[in-house]
Each structure stands twice: as C-alpha cells, then as structure tokens.
Amino acid sequence: MNKLLAGLLGVAMLPQLALAEDAPMSPLRPDQAAFRALYKELVETNTTLSAGSCTLAAQRMAAHLKAAGYPDSDIKLYSGPGHPKEGGLFAVLHGTSKTAKPILLLGHLDVVEAKRADWVRDPFTLIEENNYFYARGTSDMKAMTATWVDDMARFKQSGYHPKRDIKMALTCGEETAGAFNGAQWLAQNHPDWISAAFALNEGGGGRTDGHGKVMIQTIQVGEKTPQDFRVEATNVGGHSSIPIRDNAIYELSEALLKIRDYDFPLKMTDTTRSYFAKSGAALGDEDKMGAAMQQLAKNPRDKAAEAVVSSDRSYHSMLRTTCVATLLDGGHADNALPQRAGANINCRIFPGETVEQTRLALVKIVGDPKIKVTVGTTRGPLAEPPPLDPKVMGPAEKLVAKYFPTVPLIPVMSTGATDGVFLGAIGIPVYGAPGGWGDPDGNGAHGLNERRSTRSVYVGRDFLTDLVKTYADTE
Ligand SMILES: [Zn+2]
C-alpha cells in the first residue's frame, strides 16, 4: 500500500497544513509522558520469533491493565500448545448497554527480525532523535499496540463506562508466514472472547509528502486472498538423443506464457470504487491518471480508462484477481526427456471470487487437458470484504476533518494479506484505522532503522483514543 500511496503523493497537489507534522512535541502532557514509558517498554521487549518473546510482552502489558484496576476475570493471557513464547493477551472493558455489540482492538506484538550489526542504532532500544522514535516495531506496529493498551488502562482508571464492551486482542505471529498465528488461534479457539461488531487494526493511517506534511489519510477496508496453485505437465519421457516435440517442459512453458498474457476481468467493490473516485479527485482532472481513475469509478466498462489505470501495477492489482508464476521445477536428468515439469502460480483472489473459480479460470486459460492445475498452499480462509459501513466511515471522516483539515480519508483495499482474514472468517469485519502516519519511504518497517515521527505517535494516539470512544459510545 505504501508504494501505491507514494505514487499518488508524487503528483498530488493538496493544501498544506499550517503545522509541520514532524515538529517537536514539547512539553509532553503527563498522560503522554506515561504513554511514552509504556511504548518504550513494549518496543524494548524483543518480540522477534528467533530471540524474543511475545509472551513476555503480553505479561508486561497485562501488568499495566492490572495496575489500572482490571479484575483477573477480564484479562486473559494465552498461548497455543507447543508455542510458549508466542503468547498473547485478551482484555475486556465492560459496556453499559445490554444490546450494543462490542468493538475489538486488534494488535500484533511480534516484530520482524532485526540484526544489531546492520542497524545504525540498537534496534531494541527506543531512541528519540530529530523528532523521530527509532527502534524495531516503532512503526509496525507497537505505536498502535501500545495505544490500545494505554487506552484500555486509562479508560478503566478514569471510570469511563462505554456503551459497548471494548475488547482488546494482542497476538503473535503476524509477521512470520507459517508461524503460530495468534489471531487465527483466537478465531478458532475463542471466538466468544473476540466476538464484536467490528475490529480496528493496523493497515490504515496517513502518509506524508516526505517532508512532514500529512497529505492523505486511509482506512483499510478489505483485502485480497493469497492462494497458490500448481500447474504441472507430465510425460512418459525417454532418451534425450531422440527427442520429439511432445515435452513436459515445453508444454509447461506454453501454459505459463498464456497465464502471463491473461488479464482477469475487472472487478470493483464499494471500497475500490470509492478509492479510485477519491484518489482520482485528489490527483485532479488535469492529470491523465487522475481523470482515468475518476472515469473508471463512474463507469467500470470504460476500456480506455481501464487501460490507463491498469498501466500502474498497483492499480492493476486492485482491479482484478492476479496470478503469477513464482517457482519452477522440471526434469530429472541431463540426458532424459522430462517426465514432469511444474510451476507454482501465486494468485491474489479478488473479494467475492473463490479458490475453485480461480482454479477453473486457470484451467481455461491454459486450455490443455494434459496439464493439471491443482490447489497449492492455503494461508488462511477466503478474505470476506467488510462493508463500507457509514457507522464506521462516518466517525472516522469527522475525526480526520478535525485533526487534519483539508486531508481526505480514502478507503483502500490491500492487495497484500493481513490477520483480518481470520476474523473476517468468523464474521468480524476488520478495518485498518486512520490516525497515525508514516513517510512515503515506509519508515523502515520490516527493514533497517525503523522509525516513527514522535508527533505521529502522540497525535495518532489522541486520534485513535477519540475514535475508539466515538465508536464505543454509539450503538
Ligand atoms: Zn504489522
């Protein structure tokens, strides 16, 4: 998503805010100073899969909730069998309404690996420099996770009684494919704990122009479903000294080229239609891409507009299912005709389409009955597109207008994958909340020298606190 927004920001001509968003934060309010200590504690608790412990981080965050007055019955530390260091935390603040459904604050505790030797500063010491916090997890996503914990604690301490239950689920394993995944585990084992009208998660947020000005705020509404398929050609083979045209490697090659040349039909959801309309408007009618985006949102059958918008690889992927060859194997000896050749095809399925529909589409594209297309590794359930619900969008738009006058809130569908799919599968729509912001370069998330502007952390926290309270007080 960063790339996509960065592209948009490259040409956007939006009015600038009076106050630079990377201006220093001083002096801190007492509640901000207390939050800084909690954020520091969470960031400095190493939660990498290799050397860290989400369980320790969960215990430390639970201690804040206990100190704030939560009874033991409202706090649950959990870990999956065989994964003692990959634990998490669940907590609930009870609401006054008997009928209003809870809201859920979702956050992952784990971070991507970080090697001290490669970093300028120690990745597990929170260092404040040039109005930025530096350390692994400062951006992805301990600013938001710390905000959730701090909110839960302050709500309790202040005697705040929301209408809805406010639930919080902190999980491990989001950053490592194939690792124990806390969100998946909760959805499968304790759907009663986390049941909610909807959940707020990472995935949304603001982007600056790279010089401290917030240009755009986004809310993530939906994502595509990753799914692998295996395309395989087989043959009786034989001696390579007497070749024939009938050859598994050639057949597979032809099949792969057909997949390369095929564009799945254009699709739109409410989210992507709104995205293209609003992003296009932000780019302006003068801009070729901006005009085409707006036109396509109005009329998805406009082939000329589709061609312009699809020329951008990110937009291309937001408009359809995509499938691409990612791994290849074939043959068994230098001097033998191949008996087998296969490829992994990684698809990103558009919301509303199924795995089997996509497999059948591949069969048709390949158009060769000798080639088998089978379903490969499945990461999780099919992503359910959350509705563009005015009850969710309305308060978010109002707050963006209050905190960031002149900055648009744009709904985005991720072409990647998040933990949202596991909750979506049990009927909890997940929204990536706006509020905090990052820079167009991605702030080193997953990479070196990860950072977050101090103002983004503190203002983002105020924004999210207001947002949670608005949702929690509205049935
Ligand atoms: Zn993350």
Residues whose N, C-alpha, C, O or C-beta is under 5 A from the ligand:
A	BS01	ZN	D140 M141 E202
